[in-house]
């Protein structure tokens, strides 16, 4: 567990995909227990993702502390819904995402060699961009429920007409990140619009930088081998 060992970004990717895919699919099958499904998907994501940080002892224990704290808050909020707990939960999750993205960024752009693990790190950063904006959208909805058309909170601060707010804002976030723009959820307030267009710009810039880094790394590796 040395500090120079490269993290295994497969765990992080697995945790993110678990939250993004397993939770909504389970919700489709067992929609009557939205809160429990969301808490289970969230817990799985945090516990799986934290193992990608294990290569760096300090970062790992920091991530583990954040993960355990967020899981504890999620459990408490499930039984005793409270908006203050939700804001604290989203703040911790955002810090965890930024920590993971920073680590992935260091290894993705700090070395010229190309590997499957580094490619997974690049994918993770892109997905983490979407999740970080999802948290900001959810926070904005909790502050001002009229920020978006197509999202309305109905129960326990976290549930909307179409399911848990995190999955609704995650859906909107990735639709915006990829500039698809289906139109079923649209920003209304100036703050919501600002978040939406900055995410679209960030997504396009990241793709351009990622492709440039991968091409540069490939050329550098080919030259060093010749």
N, C-alpha and C positions, 0 to 999 in steps of 0.2 A: 504494500500500500504506500509506495513512495510517491513523492510529490511530482516526479517526472514521468510517471506512468500515464498513458493516455486514457481518459475516461471511456467507458463503453457506452456509447450513445444509443445502443440498441434498447437499453432499459428505459431511457428517457422517451424514445420514440414509442415504445410499447405502452408506457404509461399514458402518453398523450392520446394515442389511438384508442386506448381503452375508454378514456373519458369521452372522446368524440363519437365513438361508434357503439360501444357496448351499452352505454347508458341510454341513448335514444332508442336503440332497438328493444331494450328491455322495457322502456317506457311504452313503446308501441304494443308490446305483448301484455304488460301488467300496468296499465295506466292508472289504476286506482291507488297505487302506492307511490306516487310521484316523488314525495320527499325522501322515502327510504331508498328508492332507486338512485336518486341523485346523490345521496350521501354515500351509498355503496360505490358508485362510479368515481366520485371524488376521492374517497379513501383509497381505492385501488390505484388511481393515477398517482397520488402522492407517494404511496409506499413503493410502487414500481419505479417511479422516476428518480427517487432519491438515490438509488443504487448506481445511477450514472455518475454520481459525484464522488464515489468511493475512492477514486485514484488520488484525491487530495484530502488528507485527513481533516484539515480545518474546514474546508468547504463542505465536506461530507457531514460533519457533525452540525454545522450551521444549517444545512439543508434538512437534516434529520430533525433538528429542533423545530424548524419552521413547519415541517410536515406533521409532526406530532401535535404541535400547538393548533394547527389548522384543523386537524381531524377532531381534536377535543372540542374546539369551538363549533364544528359542524354537528357533532353529536348533541351538544348542549342546545344548539339552535333548533335541532330537529324536535326536541321535546319541549323547549321553551322559546318559541320564535321571538326574536328581538332584533330590531333594526341595527342597534349598536353592534351586536355580535356579527351581523352580516357585513357591516362596513369593516370591522376588524378582520374578519375572515378573508374578504376580498383584498385587503391591504397586504396580508401575509402571503396570500397566493400570488399577488403581483410581485412581491419581493422574491419569492421562490422562483418565479418565471424569469425575472431579470437575472438572478444568480445563475440559473441554468443556461440562459442565453449567453451570458458573459463568458461562462466556461467554454461553451461550444464555439463561440466566436474566437476565443483565444487559440483553440486547437485547429479551427478551420482555416484561419487566415495567418496563423503564425508558423506554418510549415509548408514547404513547397511540395512535399510528397502527397500523393493521392491514394486513399485507401477507402474501403467500404465503410469503415467506421467514421471517417471524416465526411463522407457523403451523407451518412445518416445524421451527423451533426449539423450539416447544412440544411437538411430537411427539417430537423428539430427547430432550428432558429426560425425558419419560415412559419412553422406551425405555432411556435411560441409568440411570434408577432401577432398572429390572429387571436390567440388566447388572451394576450395582454390587452388588446383593444376590446375584446369581449368583456373583460372585467370593467374597463372604463365605461363601456356602454351600459352595463348592468348598474354600475354606481350612479350614472347619470339618470337612469330610469327611476332608481330609488329616491333620488333627490327631487327629480321633476318627472312624474309619471306621464306627462304629456310631451316628453322629448321625442317620442317616435309614434307614428301611426302603425298599427299592427301589433303593438305590444301593450298589454294592459295587465297590471298586477291584480290578482283576484284573492289570493290567500297567503297568509304567513310571510309576506314580503318577498317571497322567492318564487311563487307559482303564478303563471300567467294563464290566459285562456287556452293556450296551446301547450302548456307544460312548464317545467322549471325555467326560470328566467335566464340561467346560465346557458342553457341549450338554445334558447331563442336568440340571445345576443351573440352566441358563438356562431350560429347559422348566419346571422346578418353580418358578423365580422368577416367570415371567410368569403361570403358573397361579395362583400365590398373589397376585400384584399385582392381577390382575383378579378375585380371589375366586371362581374357578371351583371349585378343589378337587376334582380328579378322584379322588384317593385312591391312585393307583398308587405315588406317592412320598409318604411322610409323615415329619414330624419326630419323633424319638424322645427326644432329650436336651432338657434345659431350655434350653440355649443355642440349639439348632436351633428350638425352639418360639418362643423370644423373637424370633429373627430373622424367623420366618415371620409372626408377628402384627404386628410393627412394620412390615414391608413392606406388609402388607395395609392398615394404617392410613395409611401414607405415600402409597400409591397413591390411596386414596379422597380424602385431603386435597388431593393435587395436582390431581386432576380438578376438585374444587370451586373451588380457587384459580384454576386455568386458565380455567374457564368464567367466573368472576367478572371476571378481568382482561380477557378478550376482550369480554365484554358492556360493561364499563366503558369500554374503549377505543373500541368501536363508538359508544356514546352520546356520548362526548367528541368523537369525530371528526364525528359528525352535527351536534352543536351548533356546532362551529367552522366548519362549512361553511354554516350557515344565517345 
